[in-house]
């Protein structure tokens, strides 16, 4: 099992001089909130946030990001207690930029998307255009996105794979 002390040490090594008290507070808060909870495997639930935090620490993320890894499940439990509109208003009021995460249908139906003319078509297929537009160089959808794997051979050739090697990767189901 991953220990908090190991995560603390890793973050400290990658960010010398950083204030790591936030990590300790996040760990204690997460441990209290998950007290008595177990995963389907029977292991303490706290193992999961520790694993996430450890991955973030190994990726050299800063203490705040690693703290979020420790707290993500606790935050999720709080977020599901209120609707999206509540959280957007609360976060925006606190100065935290926030907006909804839409399904594809919701994105196309959004009044701002419609007002900004962000829906573009290639043939009869609608696509969402770029969220940022520039007056002298506006973006436009001009082709359908590639199918999965459509350019794999080209990309592999660019990085030095030969036709035989690519065919072998295909036979093995790797690409």
MODELLER restraints for C-alpha pairs under 7 A, 6 or more apart:
rsr = mdl.restraints
at = mdl.atoms
rsr.add(forms.Gaussian(group=physical.xy_distance, feature=features.Distance(at['CA:2:A'], at['CA:50:A']), mean=6.44, stdev=0.5))
rsr.add(forms.Gaussian(group=physical.xy_distance, feature=features.Distance(at['CA:2:A'], at['CA:51:A']), mean=6.65, stdev=0.5))
rsr.add(forms.Gaussian(group=physical.xy_distance, feature=features.Distance(at['CA:4:A'], at['CA:50:A']), mean=6.88, stdev=0.5))
rsr.add(forms.Gaussian(group=physical.xy_distance, feature=features.Distance(at['CA:7:A'], at['CA:54:A']), mean=5.56, stdev=0.5))
rsr.add(forms.Gaussian(group=physical.xy_distance, feature=features.Distance(at['CA:7:A'], at['CA:57:A']), mean=6.34, stdev=0.5))
rsr.add(forms.Gaussian(group=physical.xy_distance, feature=features.Distance(at['CA:10:A'], at['CA:57:A']), mean=6.15, stdev=0.5))
rsr.add(forms.Gaussian(group=physical.xy_distance, feature=features.Distance(at['CA:10:A'], at['CA:58:A']), mean=6.96, stdev=0.5))
rsr.add(forms.Gaussian(group=physical.xy_distance, feature=features.Distance(at['CA:11:A'], at['CA:57:A']), mean=5.49, stdev=0.5))
rsr.add(forms.Gaussian(group=physical.xy_distance, feature=features.Distance(at['CA:11:A'], at['CA:60:A']), mean=6.91, stdev=0.5))
rsr.add(forms.Gaussian(group=physical.xy_distance, feature=features.Distance(at['CA:11:A'], at['CA:63:A']), mean=6.58, stdev=0.5))
rsr.add(forms.Gaussian(group=physical.xy_distance, feature=features.Distance(at['CA:12:A'], at['CA:18:A']), mean=6.90, stdev=0.5))
rsr.add(forms.Gaussian(group=physical.xy_distance, feature=features.Distance(at['CA:14:A'], at['CA:60:A']), mean=5.94, stdev=0.5))
rsr.add(forms.Gaussian(group=physical.xy_distance, feature=features.Distance(at['CA:20:A'], at['CA:63:A']), mean=6.38, stdev=0.5))
rsr.add(forms.Gaussian(group=physical.xy_distance, feature=features.Distance(at['CA:22:A'], at['CA:67:A']), mean=6.80, stdev=0.5))
rsr.add(forms.Gaussian(group=physical.xy_distance, feature=features.Distance(at['CA:23:A'], at['CA:63:A']), mean=6.35, stdev=0.5))
rsr.add(forms.Gaussian(group=physical.xy_distance, feature=features.Distance(at['CA:23:A'], at['CA:67:A']), mean=5.17, stdev=0.5))
rsr.add(forms.Gaussian(group=physical.xy_distance, feature=features.Distance(at['CA:26:A'], at['CA:67:A']), mean=5.57, stdev=0.5))
rsr.add(forms.Gaussian(group=physical.xy_distance, feature=features.Distance(at['CA:26:A'], at['CA:70:A']), mean=6.27, stdev=0.5))
rsr.add(forms.Gaussian(group=physical.xy_distance, feature=features.Distance(at['CA:26:A'], at['CA:71:A']), mean=6.34, stdev=0.5))
rsr.add(forms.Gaussian(group=physical.xy_distance, feature=features.Distance(at['CA:27:A'], at['CA:70:A']), mean=6.12, stdev=0.5))
rsr.add(forms.Gaussian(group=physical.xy_distance, feature=features.Distance(at['CA:30:A'], at['CA:70:A']), mean=6.45, stdev=0.5))
rsr.add(forms.Gaussian(group=physical.xy_distance, feature=features.Distance(at['CA:30:A'], at['CA:71:A']), mean=5.79, stdev=0.5))
rsr.add(forms.Gaussian(group=physical.xy_distance, feature=features.Distance(at['CA:30:A'], at['CA:74:A']), mean=6.68, stdev=0.5))
rsr.add(forms.Gaussian(group=physical.xy_distance, feature=features.Distance(at['CA:31:A'], at['CA:46:A']), mean=6.34, stdev=0.5))
rsr.add(forms.Gaussian(group=physical.xy_distance, feature=features.Distance(at['CA:33:A'], at['CA:74:A']), mean=6.94, stdev=0.5))
rsr.add(forms.Gaussian(group=physical.xy_distance, feature=features.Distance(at['CA:34:A'], at['CA:45:A']), mean=6.39, stdev=0.5))
rsr.add(forms.Gaussian(group=physical.xy_distance, feature=features.Distance(at['CA:34:A'], at['CA:46:A']), mean=6.21, stdev=0.5))
rsr.add(forms.Gaussian(group=physical.xy_distance, feature=features.Distance(at['CA:37:A'], at['CA:44:A']), mean=6.15, stdev=0.5))
rsr.add(forms.Gaussian(group=physical.xy_distance, feature=features.Distance(at['CA:37:A'], at['CA:45:A']), mean=5.41, stdev=0.5))
rsr.add(forms.Gaussian(group=physical.xy_distance, feature=features.Distance(at['CA:38:A'], at['CA:44:A']), mean=4.42, stdev=0.5))
rsr.add(forms.Gaussian(group=physical.xy_distance, feature=features.Distance(at['CA:38:A'], at['CA:45:A']), mean=4.58, stdev=0.5))
rsr.add(forms.Gaussian(group=physical.xy_distance, feature=features.Distance(at['CA:39:A'], at['CA:45:A']), mean=5.22, stdev=0.5))
rsr.add(forms.Gaussian(group=physical.xy_distance, feature=features.Distance(at['CA:49:A'], at['CA:69:A']), mean=6.10, stdev=0.5))
rsr.add(forms.Gaussian(group=physical.xy_distance, feature=features.Distance(at['CA:49:A'], at['CA:70:A']), mean=4.72, stdev=0.5))
rsr.add(forms.Gaussian(group=physical.xy_distance, feature=features.Distance(at['CA:49:A'], at['CA:71:A']), mean=6.98, stdev=0.5))
rsr.add(forms.Gaussian(group=physical.xy_distance, feature=features.Distance(at['CA:50:A'], at['CA:70:A']), mean=6.10, stdev=0.5))
rsr.add(forms.Gaussian(group=physical.xy_distance, feature=features.Distance(at['CA:52:A'], at['CA:69:A']), mean=5.49, stdev=0.5))
rsr.add(forms.Gaussian(group=physical.xy_distance, feature=features.Distance(at['CA:52:A'], at['CA:70:A']), mean=6.97, stdev=0.5))
rsr.add(forms.Gaussian(group=physical.xy_distance, feature=features.Distance(at['CA:53:A'], at['CA:66:A']), mean=5.05, stdev=0.5))
rsr.add(forms.Gaussian(group=physical.xy_distance, feature=features.Distance(at['CA:53:A'], at['CA:69:A']), mean=4.64, stdev=0.5))
rsr.add(forms.Gaussian(group=physical.xy_distance, feature=features.Distance(at['CA:53:A'], at['CA:70:A']), mean=5.51, stdev=0.5))
rsr.add(forms.Gaussian(group=physical.xy_distance, feature=features.Distance(at['CA:56:A'], at['CA:66:A']), mean=5.64, stdev=0.5))
rsr.add(forms.Gaussian(group=physical.xy_distance, feature=features.Distance(at['CA:57:A'], at['CA:66:A']), mean=6.11, stdev=0.5))
rsr.add(forms.Gaussian(group=physical.xy_distance, feature=features.Distance(at['CA:84:A'], at['CA:100:A']), mean=6.69, stdev=0.5))
rsr.add(forms.Gaussian(group=physical.xy_distance, feature=features.Distance(at['CA:88:A'], at['CA:98:A']), mean=5.49, stdev=0.5))
rsr.add(forms.Gaussian(group=physical.xy_distance, feature=features.Distance(at['CA:88:A'], at['CA:99:A']), mean=5.77, stdev=0.5))
rsr.add(forms.Gaussian(group=physical.xy_distance, feature=features.Distance(at['CA:91:A'], at['CA:97:A']), mean=6.78, stdev=0.5))
rsr.add(forms.Gaussian(group=physical.xy_distance, feature=features.Distance(at['CA:91:A'], at['CA:98:A']), mean=6.34, stdev=0.5))
rsr.add(forms.Gaussian(group=physical.xy_distance, feature=features.Distance(at['CA:92:A'], at['CA:98:A']), mean=6.13, stdev=0.5))
rsr.add(forms.Gaussian(group=physical.xy_distance, feature=features.Distance(at['CA:118:A'], at['CA:128:A']), mean=5.67, stdev=0.5))
rsr.add(forms.Gaussian(group=physical.xy_distance, feature=features.Distance(at['CA:118:A'], at['CA:129:A']), mean=4.81, stdev=0.5))
rsr.add(forms.Gaussian(group=physical.xy_distance, feature=features.Distance(at['CA:118:A'], at['CA:130:A']), mean=6.98, stdev=0.5))
rsr.add(forms.Gaussian(group=physical.xy_distance, feature=features.Distance(at['CA:119:A'], at['CA:126:A']), mean=6.32, stdev=0.5))
rsr.add(forms.Gaussian(group=physical.xy_distance, feature=features.Distance(at['CA:119:A'], at['CA:127:A']), mean=5.65, stdev=0.5))
rsr.add(forms.Gaussian(group=physical.xy_distance, feature=features.Distance(at['CA:119:A'], at['CA:128:A']), mean=4.73, stdev=0.5))
rsr.add(forms.Gaussian(group=physical.xy_distance, feature=features.Distance(at['CA:119:A'], at['CA:129:A']), mean=5.73, stdev=0.5))
rsr.add(forms.Gaussian(group=physical.xy_distance, feature=features.Distance(at['CA:120:A'], at['CA:126:A']), mean=5.57, stdev=0.5))
rsr.add(forms.Gaussian(group=physical.xy_distance, feature=features.Distance(at['CA:120:A'], at['CA:127:A']), mean=5.21, stdev=0.5))
rsr.add(forms.Gaussian(group=physical.xy_distance, feature=features.Distance(at['CA:120:A'], at['CA:128:A']), mean=6.08, stdev=0.5))
rsr.add(forms.Gaussian(group=physical.xy_distance, feature=features.Distance(at['CA:120:A'], at['CA:129:A']), mean=5.89, stdev=0.5))
rsr.add(forms.Gaussian(group=physical.xy_distance, feature=features.Distance(at['CA:120:A'], at['CA:140:A']), mean=7.00, stdev=0.5))
rsr.add(forms.Gaussian(group=physical.xy_distance, feature=features.Distance(at['CA:120:A'], at['CA:141:A']), mean=6.15, stdev=0.5))
rsr.add(forms.Gaussian(group=physical.xy_distance, feature=features.Distance(at['CA:121:A'], at['CA:127:A']), mean=5.80, stdev=0.5))
rsr.add(forms.Gaussian(group=physical.xy_distance, feature=features.Distance(at['CA:121:A'], at['CA:141:A']), mean=6.70, stdev=0.5))
rsr.add(forms.Gaussian(group=physical.xy_distance, feature=features.Distance(at['CA:122:A'], at['CA:141:A']), mean=6.37, stdev=0.5))
rsr.add(forms.Gaussian(group=physical.xy_distance, feature=features.Distance(at['CA:122:A'], at['CA:142:A']), mean=6.03, stdev=0.5))
rsr.add(forms.Gaussian(group=physical.xy_distance, feature=features.Distance(at['CA:122:A'], at['CA:143:A']), mean=6.09, stdev=0.5))
rsr.add(forms.Gaussian(group=physical.xy_distance, feature=features.Distance(at['CA:122:A'], at['CA:144:A']), mean=6.70, stdev=0.5))
rsr.add(forms.Gaussian(group=physical.xy_distance, feature=features.Distance(at['CA:129:A'], at['CA:140:A']), mean=6.58, stdev=0.5))
rsr.add(forms.Gaussian(group=physical.xy_distance, feature=features.Distance(at['CA:129:A'], at['CA:141:A']), mean=6.64, stdev=0.5))
rsr.add(forms.Gaussian(group=physical.xy_distance, feature=features.Distance(at['CA:130:A'], at['CA:139:A']), mean=6.61, stdev=0.5))
rsr.add(forms.Gaussian(group=physical.xy_distance, feature=features.Distance(at['CA:133:A'], at['CA:139:A']), mean=6.55, stdev=0.5))
rsr.add(forms.Gaussian(group=physical.xy_distance, feature=features.Distance(at['CA:153:A'], at['CA:166:A']), mean=6.68, stdev=0.5))
rsr.add(forms.Gaussian(group=physical.xy_distance, feature=features.Distance(at['CA:169:A'], at['CA:175:A']), mean=5.81, stdev=0.5))
